[in-house]
Amino acid sequence: MSPKYEVIIYWSKEDEAFIAEVPELPGCAADGPSYAEALAAAEVVIREWLETAKALGRPIPEARGRLAYA
């Protein structure tokens, strides 16, 4: 089962890569040379973020779906 967190993907000219940010999980972001690779990397870091938060006993935000301001 895959968590349902919103992922925002955009091209960064400065980084020359696609950036995938997960606004509901502070600091959770990934990148890749293509849109698909950035999304795949984001899926990995989402799982790692959740595993780390759980291991440290930190609260895990519920996925809200589409954010109102996005």
Order of alpha helices (4+ residues) and beta strands (2+ residues): beta-beta-beta-alpha
